[in-house]
Amino acid sequence: MSGGLEGVVVAETVLSHSDSARGMVWLRGHDLPDLVGNYGFEGTVALLWDGFAGDGLTRAGLTEAFGAARVAAFSGLDVWLDLARGRPLLEGGRLGLACQPDTATPTQLVGAMTVTVAALLRVSKDMPLLAPDPGLSTAADLLRMWHGSPADPALVAALDTYFTVMAESGLNGSTFTARIVASTRASLAAAVLGAWCAFTGPLHGGAPGPTLDMLDAAQAAPDLDAWLEAKLCAGERLMGFGHRVFRGNDPRAEAMRQALAQMGPLAGRLAFASRVEARVAAVIERLKPGRTLPPNVEIMAALLLDAVGFPREAFTAVFAVGRCAGWIAHALEQAQTGRLIRPASKYVGPAI
Ligand code: COA
């Protein structure tokens, strides 16, 4: 057996398919460029959730429902927000989700996640909270609630692309957790909280902040190749590189690269990221001939989240706003099967 369960199929899904060889992700049969160009985050969630959280879901309908859910979540902040003051953002997120009722619906959970992130960010900077604007998209309102004023449309478009391409990614650790919780017939709120907890580790949803730290350190290094070689020889993991599924280019990174390129002044940072990617490939080939270590989605994700103005300690929580749509879709799909997930272990302890 393999400790990481790689290659083990544990569910059938109609939600998405990632194909490493073809370098593409499809959600309900739509590829990423189609989703980014024609559906946006709310339209993508409508596709994902259709048949699970309702029938005939639409982008406009979900934009409205998420807006109403944000307003409701905002009015419930006093239940838990004081407990989160002075704590790291990830602990605050855990508190906010733990306070959602077992009756919470899919839209209420996405609305709660969005408002939770904005509120925790404002509180962490001692800034007064801004009430949601229910007429806006999730991306536009999150930026507005955080920055305190309506966001530049270019930033909104970039964050919407980010949420769209990150909404769902198959059976990663957090999504699998959501399915396990849902399979016990626990509530959707419990499935989302469980998924959040699995998500926060640095090898998963916790990666984008440290990835930006790594890019900064690489930029400050006098000799990039020597710096990379020292890290790899010390057995350190290079954040933003490697992936269980994508062994070549990650199509989500490409979508974000295009969104970033449209933001103009970031060209310098993008060029440096490309240089790091090229040098990692060269150093790996020198140190471990025949091995590859391709960049994953996190470098572009970190640059994008930085560019739209989120501090790096908030990257994981912002990522979760998009990804919770996928957790919910999988939890609902698992619940429909009615089957408890209960694998086996092989005993290797003292003789019995
Ligand atoms: N930096 C350095 N070495 C890496 C590496 C990285 N980012 N990712 C994998 N490796 C090495 C492993 O140490 C392993 O080496 P070994 O065989 O000599 O022990 C080898 O490459 C094969 O690793 P593999 O089993 O294919 O990787 P994985 O499936 O266990 O790990 C990740 C996948 C994502 C957890 C891993 O690549 C990683 O830790 N990346 C950095 C964190 C990150 O960016 N996460 C976000 C993912 S979207």
Residues whose N, C-alpha, C, O or C-beta is under 5 A from the ligand:
A	BS01	COA	P202 L203 H204 A207 E236 R237 L238 M239 G240 F241 G242 H243 R244 N296 V297 E298
